[in-house]
Amino acid sequence: MKRSLLALALSVLPALAAAGDLTVDHPMVPLAPPGSMAHAAFFTITNTGDTPRSLIGVTAPGYHMAHIHRSEEINGVATMQAMHQVDIAPGQSVTFEHGGLHIMLMHPAAPLAEGAEVPLELKFANGETLSVTATVMRMMHGSS
Ligand SMILES: [Cu+2]
């Protein structure tokens, strides 16, 4: 009896089991000044599975466009580079944070107040998607 129930669960829910290999912690969008045309989203993504995973894109219904970016300093000049793939090795975490990797959210459909929720959909190279809800938070200045 027990065995047949387990077999049934495994046959019905293969996609859910795969999605369980990735976790996203502390998704947040720093509160931006009114009228800002670009916001950033930060989080930490962890691959708890045993196969490499690659983030290849993101969609955000509340924005006109969303891209994966990385901030870099090249010859003393701060720049942002579009990333087409971010690899997350088995057992590893990748942090999207101020001054590094971030999700660039362009042209919000509406201004966002502190505490608002921003839905994001992360897309992976294996065709999987992961829905994440980021919270708009005031960032402490000077804490980098
Ligand atoms: Cu950017």
Backbone and ligand atoms as CSV (ligand in chain L), in Angstrom:
chain,resi,resn,atom,element,x,y,z
A,1,MET,N,N,0.837,-1.208,0.000
A,1,MET,CA,C,0.000,0.000,0.000
A,1,MET,C,C,0.869,1.253,0.000
A,2,LYS,N,N,1.775,1.298,0.940
A,2,LYS,CA,C,2.666,2.449,1.048
A,2,LYS,C,C,3.474,2.633,-0.246
A,3,ARG,N,N,3.969,1.505,-0.766
A,3,ARG,CA,C,4.809,1.576,-1.948
A,3,ARG,C,C,4.034,2.097,-3.160
A,4,SER,N,N,2.795,1.664,-3.334
A,4,SER,CA,C,2.039,2.092,-4.503
A,4,SER,C,C,1.691,3.581,-4.408
A,5,LEU,N,N,1.468,4.089,-3.215
A,5,LEU,CA,C,1.192,5.524,-3.061
A,5,LEU,C,C,2.416,6.343,-3.456
A,6,LEU,N,N,3.587,5.874,-3.062
A,6,LEU,CA,C,4.813,6.588,-3.402
A,6,LEU,C,C,5.021,6.590,-4.911
A,7,ALA,N,N,4.782,5.440,-5.541
A,7,ALA,CA,C,4.938,5.348,-6.994
A,7,ALA,C,C,3.989,6.308,-7.689
A,8,LEU,N,N,2.782,6.411,-7.184
A,8,LEU,CA,C,1.804,7.323,-7.771
A,8,LEU,C,C,2.290,8.763,-7.642
A,9,ALA,N,N,2.768,9.123,-6.467
A,9,ALA,CA,C,3.237,10.494,-6.239
A,9,ALA,C,C,4.388,10.827,-7.186
A,10,LEU,N,N,5.304,9.901,-7.363
A,10,LEU,CA,C,6.460,10.155,-8.226
A,10,LEU,C,C,6.050,10.296,-9.685
A,11,SER,N,N,5.031,9.542,-10.100
A,11,SER,CA,C,4.632,9.604,-11.505
A,11,SER,C,C,3.849,10.873,-11.795
A,12,VAL,N,N,3.158,11.422,-10.785
A,12,VAL,CA,C,2.313,12.603,-11.011
A,12,VAL,C,C,3.104,13.901,-10.858
A,13,LEU,N,N,4.139,13.892,-10.029
A,13,LEU,CA,C,4.773,15.151,-9.647
A,13,LEU,C,C,6.256,15.287,-10.027
A,14,PRO,N,N,6.675,14.830,-11.184
A,14,PRO,CA,C,8.115,14.941,-11.497
A,14,PRO,C,C,8.596,16.386,-11.561
A,15,ALA,N,N,7.762,17.311,-12.071
A,15,ALA,CA,C,8.190,18.704,-12.213
A,15,ALA,C,C,8.403,19.345,-10.845
A,16,LEU,N,N,7.520,19.022,-9.907
A,16,LEU,CA,C,7.655,19.594,-8.560
A,16,LEU,C,C,8.940,19.128,-7.898
A,17,ALA,N,N,9.278,17.883,-8.095
A,17,ALA,CA,C,10.504,17.366,-7.490
A,17,ALA,C,C,11.716,18.112,-8.032
A,18,ALA,N,N,11.732,18.395,-9.339
A,18,ALA,CA,C,12.856,19.106,-9.948
A,18,ALA,C,C,12.934,20.532,-9.424
A,19,ALA,N,N,11.777,21.183,-9.272
A,19,ALA,CA,C,11.765,22.575,-8.804
A,19,ALA,C,C,12.313,22.664,-7.383
A,20,GLY,N,N,12.209,21.557,-6.629
A,20,GLY,CA,C,12.691,21.560,-5.256
A,20,GLY,C,C,14.196,21.664,-5.152
A,21,ASP,N,N,14.916,21.551,-6.265
A,21,ASP,CA,C,16.374,21.641,-6.242
A,21,ASP,C,C,16.889,23.072,-6.152
A,22,LEU,N,N,16.001,24.034,-6.320
A,22,LEU,CA,C,16.416,25.434,-6.282
A,22,LEU,C,C,15.623,26.178,-5.228
A,23,THR,N,N,16.323,26.945,-4.413
A,23,THR,CA,C,15.617,27.792,-3.456
A,23,THR,C,C,16.096,29.226,-3.627
A,24,VAL,N,N,15.184,30.149,-3.421
A,24,VAL,CA,C,15.490,31.582,-3.536
A,24,VAL,C,C,15.202,32.231,-2.192
A,25,ASP,N,N,16.230,32.847,-1.623
A,25,ASP,CA,C,16.086,33.461,-0.302
A,25,ASP,C,C,16.118,34.983,-0.391
A,26,HIS,N,N,15.324,35.609,0.458
A,26,HIS,CA,C,15.313,37.058,0.643
A,26,HIS,C,C,15.170,37.851,-0.657
A,27,PRO,N,N,14.184,37.490,-1.501
A,27,PRO,CA,C,13.994,38.314,-2.700
A,27,PRO,C,C,13.480,39.702,-2.319
A,28,MET,N,N,14.167,40.733,-2.773
A,28,MET,CA,C,13.761,42.103,-2.425
A,28,MET,C,C,14.074,43.079,-3.541
A,29,VAL,N,N,13.313,44.166,-3.556
A,29,VAL,CA,C,13.528,45.279,-4.480
A,29,VAL,C,C,13.746,46.517,-3.615
A,30,PRO,N,N,14.941,47.147,-3.688
A,30,PRO,CA,C,15.162,48.352,-2.885
A,30,PRO,C,C,14.177,49.454,-3.284
A,31,LEU,N,N,13.627,50.118,-2.281
A,31,LEU,CA,C,12.718,51.233,-2.530
A,31,LEU,C,C,13.456,52.287,-3.352
A,32,ALA,N,N,12.865,52.690,-4.472
A,32,ALA,CA,C,13.509,53.656,-5.366
A,32,ALA,C,C,12.800,55.003,-5.236
A,33,PRO,N,N,13.508,56.097,-5.541
A,33,PRO,CA,C,12.867,57.416,-5.474
A,33,PRO,C,C,11.669,57.460,-6.427
A,34,PRO,N,N,10.633,58.267,-6.095
A,34,PRO,CA,C,9.463,58.359,-6.971
A,34,PRO,C,C,9.891,58.760,-8.378
A,35,GLY,N,N,9.307,58.157,-9.379
A,35,GLY,CA,C,9.625,58.493,-10.761
A,35,GLY,C,C,10.781,57.696,-11.339
A,36,SER,N,N,11.420,56.845,-10.533
A,36,SER,CA,C,12.520,56.021,-11.056
A,36,SER,C,C,12.017,55.121,-12.177
A,37,MET,N,N,12.780,55.065,-13.263
A,37,MET,CA,C,12.381,54.236,-14.391
A,37,MET,C,C,13.051,52.867,-14.359
A,38,ALA,N,N,13.933,52.671,-13.403
A,38,ALA,CA,C,14.596,51.375,-13.276
A,38,ALA,C,C,14.698,50.985,-11.808
A,39,HIS,N,N,14.351,49.758,-11.522
A,39,HIS,CA,C,14.511,49.196,-10.186
A,39,HIS,C,C,15.448,47.996,-10.290
A,40,ALA,N,N,15.963,47.563,-9.146
A,40,ALA,CA,C,16.791,46.357,-9.105
A,40,ALA,C,C,16.100,45.324,-8.225
A,41,ALA,N,N,16.367,44.068,-8.467
A,41,ALA,CA,C,15.894,43.003,-7.573
A,41,ALA,C,C,17.099,42.180,-7.144
A,42,PHE,N,N,17.115,41.838,-5.855
A,42,PHE,CA,C,18.210,41.075,-5.263
A,42,PHE,C,C,17.668,39.835,-4.568
A,43,PHE,N,N,18.466,38.790,-4.540
A,43,PHE,CA,C,18.112,37.563,-3.812
A,43,PHE,C,C,19.328,36.649,-3.818
A,44,THR,N,N,19.217,35.559,-3.067
A,44,THR,CA,C,20.233,34.513,-3.115
A,44,THR,C,C,19.571,33.247,-3.621
A,45,ILE,N,N,20.161,32.639,-4.646
A,45,ILE,CA,C,19.607,31.409,-5.204
A,45,ILE,C,C,20.571,30.257,-4.915
A,46,THR,N,N,20.012,29.160,-4.437
A,46,THR,CA,C,20.815,28.008,-4.027
A,46,THR,C,C,20.373,26.771,-4.790
A,47,ASN,N,N,21.354,26.034,-5.277
A,47,ASN,CA,C,21.105,24.773,-5.965
A,47,ASN,C,C,21.369,23.636,-4.987
A,48,THR,N,N,20.287,23.036,-4.494
A,48,THR,CA,C,20.423,21.944,-3.525
A,48,THR,C,C,20.457,20.580,-4.212
A,49,GLY,N,N,20.385,20.575,-5.541
A,49,GLY,CA,C,20.389,19.326,-6.284
A,49,GLY,C,C,21.795,18.872,-6.619
A,50,ASP,N,N,21.895,17.877,-7.506
A,50,ASP,CA,C,23.221,17.375,-7.862
A,50,ASP,C,C,23.540,17.575,-9.342
A,51,THR,N,N,22.775,18.455,-10.007
A,51,THR,CA,C,23.113,18.801,-11.384
A,51,THR,C,C,23.265,20.315,-11.496
A,52,PRO,N,N,24.189,20.785,-12.344
A,52,PRO,CA,C,24.369,22.229,-12.524
A,52,PRO,C,C,23.087,22.846,-13.099
A,53,ARG,N,N,22.769,24.047,-12.675
A,53,ARG,CA,C,21.596,24.754,-13.195
A,53,ARG,C,C,22.055,26.111,-13.699
A,54,SER,N,N,21.330,26.621,-14.696
A,54,SER,CA,C,21.696,27.909,-15.273
A,54,SER,C,C,20.476,28.806,-15.381
A,55,LEU,N,N,20.563,29.966,-14.770
A,55,LEU,CA,C,19.535,30.993,-14.922
A,55,LEU,C,C,19.789,31.699,-16.258
A,56,ILE,N,N,18.772,31.721,-17.119
A,56,ILE,CA,C,18.979,32.318,-18.449
A,56,ILE,C,C,18.073,33.501,-18.724
A,57,GLY,N,N,17.177,33.814,-17.816
A,57,GLY,CA,C,16.320,34.968,-18.061
A,57,GLY,C,C,15.337,35.177,-16.937
A,58,VAL,N,N,14.657,36.314,-16.996
A,58,VAL,CA,C,13.659,36.637,-15.979
A,58,VAL,C,C,12.562,37.467,-16.635
A,59,THR,N,N,11.333,37.235,-16.206
A,59,THR,CA,C,10.236,38.103,-16.620
A,59,THR,C,C,9.590,38.683,-15.370
A,60,ALA,N,N,9.086,39.917,-15.510
A,60,ALA,CA,C,8.430,40.607,-14.406
A,60,ALA,C,C,7.187,41.297,-14.971
A,61,PRO,N,N,5.996,40.781,-14.653
A,61,PRO,CA,C,4.777,41.323,-15.252
A,61,PRO,C,C,4.553,42.800,-14.935
A,62,GLY,N,N,5.124,43.297,-13.842
A,62,GLY,CA,C,4.918,44.694,-13.456
A,62,GLY,C,C,5.861,45.666,-14.160
A,63,TYR,N,N,6.671,45.162,-15.083
A,63,TYR,CA,C,7.669,45.999,-15.745
A,63,TYR,C,C,7.651,45.761,-17.247
A,64,HIS,N,N,8.121,46.761,-17.974
A,64,HIS,CA,C,8.192,46.622,-19.424
A,64,HIS,C,C,9.278,45.623,-19.828
A,65,MET,N,N,10.393,45.641,-19.100
A,65,MET,CA,C,11.506,44.732,-19.420
A,65,MET,C,C,12.209,44.311,-18.139
A,66,ALA,N,N,12.819,43.131,-18.180
A,66,ALA,CA,C,13.642,42.677,-17.063
A,66,ALA,C,C,14.860,41.959,-17.628
A,67,HIS,N,N,16.032,42.274,-17.098
A,67,HIS,CA,C,17.277,41.680,-17.583
A,67,HIS,C,C,18.140,41.233,-16.402
A,68,ILE,N,N,19.021,40.288,-16.688
A,68,ILE,CA,C,20.051,39.928,-15.707
A,68,ILE,C,C,21.256,40.830,-15.987
A,69,HIS,N,N,21.719,41.529,-14.968
A,69,HIS,CA,C,22.860,42.432,-15.118
A,69,HIS,C,C,23.945,42.088,-14.103
A,70,ARG,N,N,25.156,42.519,-14.446
A,70,ARG,CA,C,26.226,42.493,-13.454
A,70,ARG,C,C,26.945,43.833,-13.454
A,71,SER,N,N,27.053,44.418,-12.268
A,71,SER,CA,C,27.810,45.668,-12.135
A,71,SER,C,C,29.290,45.327,-12.068
A,72,GLU,N,N,30.085,46.104,-12.789
A,72,GLU,CA,C,31.530,45.887,-12.796
A,72,GLU,C,C,32.221,47.230,-12.852
A,73,GLU,N,N,33.423,47.248,-12.338
A,73,GLU,CA,C,34.225,48.447,-12.486
A,73,GLU,C,C,35.333,48.134,-13.476
A,74,ILE,N,N,35.332,48.847,-14.596
A,74,ILE,CA,C,36.351,48.619,-15.617
A,74,ILE,C,C,37.166,49.899,-15.770
A,75,ASN,N,N,38.462,49.807,-15.466
A,75,ASN,CA,C,39.350,50.969,-15.483
A,75,ASN,C,C,38.775,52.116,-14.659
A,76,GLY,N,N,38.217,51.778,-13.506
A,76,GLY,CA,C,37.727,52.799,-12.608
A,76,GLY,C,C,36.348,53.346,-12.957
A,77,VAL,N,N,35.737,52.809,-14.014
A,77,VAL,CA,C,34.416,53.299,-14.420
A,77,VAL,C,C,33.376,52.216,-14.125
A,78,ALA,N,N,32.330,52.611,-13.400
A,78,ALA,CA,C,31.267,51.656,-13.060
A,78,ALA,C,C,30.386,51.406,-14.280
A,79,THR,N,N,30.235,50.139,-14.640
A,79,THR,CA,C,29.401,49.795,-15.784
A,79,THR,C,C,28.479,48.637,-15.404
A,80,MET,N,N,27.479,48.405,-16.242
A,80,MET,CA,C,26.613,47.246,-16.069
A,80,MET,C,C,26.633,46.434,-17.349
A,81,GLN,N,N,26.753,45.135,-17.158
A,81,GLN,CA,C,26.847,44.232,-18.294
A,81,GLN,C,C,25.643,43.296,-18.268
A,82,ALA,N,N,25.020,43.070,-19.431
A,82,ALA,CA,C,23.914,42.109,-19.512
A,82,ALA,C,C,24.481,40.697,-19.483
A,83,MET,N,N,23.857,39.838,-18.691
A,83,MET,CA,C,24.296,38.447,-18.572
A,83,MET,C,C,23.264,37.546,-19.237
A,84,HIS,N,N,23.728,36.640,-20.079
A,84,HIS,CA,C,22.794,35.732,-20.747
A,84,HIS,C,C,22.655,34.409,-20.008
A,85,GLN,N,N,23.562,34.157,-19.085
A,85,GLN,CA,C,23.513,32.902,-18.345
A,85,GLN,C,C,24.268,33.058,-17.028
A,86,VAL,N,N,23.651,32.619,-15.952
A,86,VAL,CA,C,24.313,32.594,-14.651
A,86,VAL,C,C,24.251,31.156,-14.150
A,87,ASP,N,N,25.416,30.535,-14.016
A,87,ASP,CA,C,25.474,29.129,-13.603
A,87,ASP,C,C,25.455,28.995,-12.090
A,88,ILE,N,N,24.708,28.005,-11.623
A,88,ILE,CA,C,24.668,27.699,-10.192
A,88,ILE,C,C,25.046,26.234,-10.049
A,89,ALA,N,N,26.252,25.992,-9.564
A,89,ALA,CA,C,26.769,24.630,-9.451
A,89,ALA,C,C,26.042,23.887,-8.331
A,90,PRO,N,N,26.023,22.556,-8.386
A,90,PRO,CA,C,25.388,21.779,-7.320
A,90,PRO,C,C,25.966,22.154,-5.953
A,91,GLY,N,N,25.075,22.415,-4.998
A,91,GLY,CA,C,25.509,22.748,-3.653
A,91,GLY,C,C,25.966,24.183,-3.474
A,92,GLN,N,N,25.903,24.979,-4.548
A,92,GLN,CA,C,26.393,26.355,-4.477
A,92,GLN,C,C,25.241,27.357,-4.398
A,93,SER,N,N,25.556,28.531,-3.850
A,93,SER,CA,C,24.625,29.661,-3.843
A,93,SER,C,C,25.222,30.793,-4.661
A,94,VAL,N,N,24.353,31.535,-5.353
A,94,VAL,CA,C,24.768,32.737,-6.068
A,94,VAL,C,C,23.921,33.883,-5.537
A,95,THR,N,N,24.596,34.953,-5.120
A,95,THR,CA,C,23.885,36.086,-4.529
A,95,THR,C,C,23.821,37.248,-5.512
A,96,PHE,N,N,22.620,37.724,-5.713
A,96,PHE,CA,C,22.385,38.939,-6.486
A,96,PHE,C,C,22.305,40.062,-5.461
A,97,GLU,N,N,23.220,41.030,-5.578
A,97,GLU,CA,C,23.314,42.046,-4.530
A,97,GLU,C,C,23.807,43.360,-5.104
A,98,HIS,N,N,23.683,44.394,-4.290
A,98,HIS,CA,C,24.114,45.730,-4.689
A,98,HIS,C,C,25.592,45.708,-5.087
A,99,GLY,N,N,25.912,46.205,-6.272
A,99,GLY,CA,C,27.290,46.262,-6.735
A,99,GLY,C,C,27.747,45.018,-7.467
A,100,GLY,N,N,26.860,44.029,-7.620
A,100,GLY,CA,C,27.230,42.795,-8.310
A,100,GLY,C,C,26.120,42.365,-9.245
A,101,LEU,N,N,25.843,41.073,-9.246
A,101,LEU,CA,C,24.733,40.579,-10.047
A,101,LEU,C,C,23.432,41.193,-9.537
A,102,HIS,N,N,22.541,41.526,-10.459
A,102,HIS,CA,C,21.217,42.007,-10.064
A,102,HIS,C,C,20.231,41.771,-11.202
A,103,ILE,N,N,18.969,41.778,-10.852
A,103,ILE,CA,C,17.927,41.780,-11.870
A,103,ILE,C,C,17.565,43.237,-12.113
A,104,MET,N,N,17.686,43.681,-13.365
A,104,MET,CA,C,17.365,45.066,-13.705
A,104,MET,C,C,15.938,45.091,-14.215
A,105,LEU,N,N,15.114,45.857,-13.531
A,105,LEU,CA,C,13.697,45.955,-13.873
A,105,LEU,C,C,13.458,47.333,-14.480
A,106,MET,N,N,13.022,47.359,-15.740
A,106,MET,CA,C,12.914,48.623,-16.475
A,106,MET,C,C,11.460,49.034,-16.655
A,107,HIS,N,N,11.197,50.322,-16.422
A,107,HIS,CA,C,9.899,50.933,-16.695
A,107,HIS,C,C,8.750,50.264,-15.943
A,108,PRO,N,N,8.664,50.529,-14.655
A,108,PRO,CA,C,7.552,49.972,-13.873
A,108,PRO,C,C,6.210,50.483,-14.371
A,109,ALA,N,N,5.212,49.605,-14.356
A,109,ALA,CA,C,3.869,49.996,-14.790
A,109,ALA,C,C,3.244,50.966,-13.801
A,110,ALA,N,N,3.671,50.889,-12.537
A,110,ALA,CA,C,3.111,51.768,-11.506
A,110,ALA,C,C,4.187,51.999,-10.450
A,111,PRO,N,N,4.139,53.146,-9.747
A,111,PRO,CA,C,5.107,53.373,-8.671
A,111,PRO,C,C,4.936,52.323,-7.576
A,112,LEU,N,N,6.024,51.985,-6.906
A,112,LEU,CA,C,5.965,50.951,-5.877
A,112,LEU,C,C,6.260,51.540,-4.505
A,113,ALA,N,N,5.382,51.282,-3.555
A,113,ALA,CA,C,5.587,51.749,-2.190
A,113,ALA,C,C,6.312,50.676,-1.390
A,114,GLU,N,N,6.893,51.092,-0.282
A,114,GLU,CA,C,7.536,50.145,0.625
A,114,GLU,C,C,6.525,49.056,1.003
A,115,GLY,N,N,6.962,47.811,0.980
A,115,GLY,CA,C,6.097,46.690,1.341
A,115,GLY,C,C,5.352,46.085,0.160
A,116,ALA,N,N,5.411,46.736,-1.007
A,116,ALA,CA,C,4.734,46.183,-2.190
A,116,ALA,C,C,5.401,44.879,-2.618
A,117,GLU,N,N,4.642,44.039,-3.303
A,117,GLU,CA,C,5.180,42.764,-3.752
A,117,GLU,C,C,5.405,42.789,-5.262
A,118,VAL,N,N,6.561,42.295,-5.677
A,118,VAL,CA,C,6.956,42.296,-7.084
A,118,VAL,C,C,7.118,40.851,-7.545
A,119,PRO,N,N,6.183,40.350,-8.367
A,119,PRO,CA,C,6.337,38.983,-8.863
A,119,PRO,C,C,7.413,38.888,-9.942
A,120,LEU,N,N,8.252,37.876,-9.829
A,120,LEU,CA,C,9.296,37.612,-10.822
A,120,LEU,C,C,9.182,36.162,-11.244
A,121,GLU,N,N,9.517,35.885,-12.492
A,121,GLU,CA,C,9.583,34.500,-12.936
A,121,GLU,C,C,10.979,34.244,-13.482
A,122,LEU,N,N,11.691,33.355,-12.819
A,122,LEU,CA,C,13.059,33.032,-13.228
A,122,LEU,C,C,13.019,31.870,-14.207
A,123,LYS,N,N,13.780,31.997,-15.294
A,123,LYS,CA,C,13.796,30.962,-16.332
A,123,LYS,C,C,15.147,30.268,-16.350
A,124,PHE,N,N,15.117,28.951,-16.442
A,124,PHE,CA,C,16.344,28.158,-16.405
A,124,PHE,C,C,16.563,27.431,-17.723
A,125,ALA,N,N,17.824,27.056,-17.947
A,125,ALA,CA,C,18.232,26.479,-19.225
A,125,ALA,C,C,17.520,25.169,-19.528
A,126,ASN,N,N,17.076,24.448,-18.496
A,126,ASN,CA,C,16.397,23.169,-18.725
A,126,ASN,C,C,14.896,23.354,-19.009
A,127,GLY,N,N,14.455,24.610,-19.149
A,127,GLY,CA,C,13.060,24.877,-19.466
A,127,GLY,C,C,12.194,25.122,-18.246
A,128,GLU,N,N,12.774,24.921,-17.081
A,128,GLU,CA,C,12.016,25.126,-15.848
A,128,GLU,C,C,11.871,26.626,-15.557
A,129,THR,N,N,10.771,26.977,-14.893
A,129,THR,CA,C,10.622,28.349,-14.415
A,129,THR,C,C,10.341,28.297,-12.912
A,130,LEU,N,N,10.693,29.364,-12.234
A,130,LEU,CA,C,10.508,29.439,-10.793
A,130,LEU,C,C,9.892,30.800,-10.474
A,131,SER,N,N,8.734,30.773,-9.822
A,131,SER,CA,C,8.066,32.024,-9.456
A,131,SER,C,C,8.560,32.497,-8.101
A,132,VAL,N,N,8.880,33.790,-8.044
A,132,VAL,CA,C,9.432,34.398,-6.836
A,132,VAL,C,C,8.669,35.700,-6.586
A,133,THR,N,N,8.391,36.002,-5.333
A,133,THR,CA,C,7.774,37.286,-4.999
A,133,THR,C,C,8.754,38.101,-4.172
A,134,ALA,N,N,9.217,39.222,-4.758
A,134,ALA,CA,C,10.151,40.105,-4.064
A,134,ALA,C,C,9.362,41.192,-3.338
A,135,THR,N,N,9.893,41.635,-2.209
A,135,THR,CA,C,9.235,42.680,-1.422
A,135,THR,C,C,10.020,43.975,-1.543
A,136,VAL,N,N,9.314,45.087,-1.739
A,136,VAL,CA,C,9.968,46.393,-1.814
A,136,VAL,C,C,10.361,46.816,-0.400
A,137,MET,N,N,11.675,47.066,-0.232
A,137,MET,CA,C,12.198,47.403,1.099
A,137,MET,C,C,13.099,48.610,1.024
A,138,ARG,N,N,13.063,49.389,2.080
A,138,ARG,CA,C,13.978,50.519,2.215
A,138,ARG,C,C,15.370,49.971,2.525
A,139,MET,N,N,16.385,50.411,1.761
A,139,MET,CA,C,17.748,49.933,2.016
A,139,MET,C,C,18.459,50.917,2.918
A,140,MET,N,N,19.273,50.383,3.821
A,140,MET,CA,C,20.050,51.244,4.706
A,140,MET,C,C,21.182,51.878,3.911
A,141,HIS,N,N,21.282,53.183,3.964
A,141,HIS,CA,C,22.365,53.853,3.243
A,141,HIS,C,C,23.681,53.614,3.972
A,142,GLY,N,N,24.716,53.417,3.199
A,142,GLY,CA,C,26.034,53.251,3.777
A,142,GLY,C,C,26.343,51.832,4.221
A,143,SER,N,N,25.363,50.920,4.052
A,143,SER,CA,C,25.628,49.536,4.442
A,143,SER,C,C,26.132,48.721,3.256
A,144,SER,N,N,26.225,49.366,2.107
A,144,SER,CA,C,26.625,48.760,0.834
A,144,SER,C,C,25.937,47.431,0.658
L,1,CU,CU,CU,21.538,46.918,-14.112
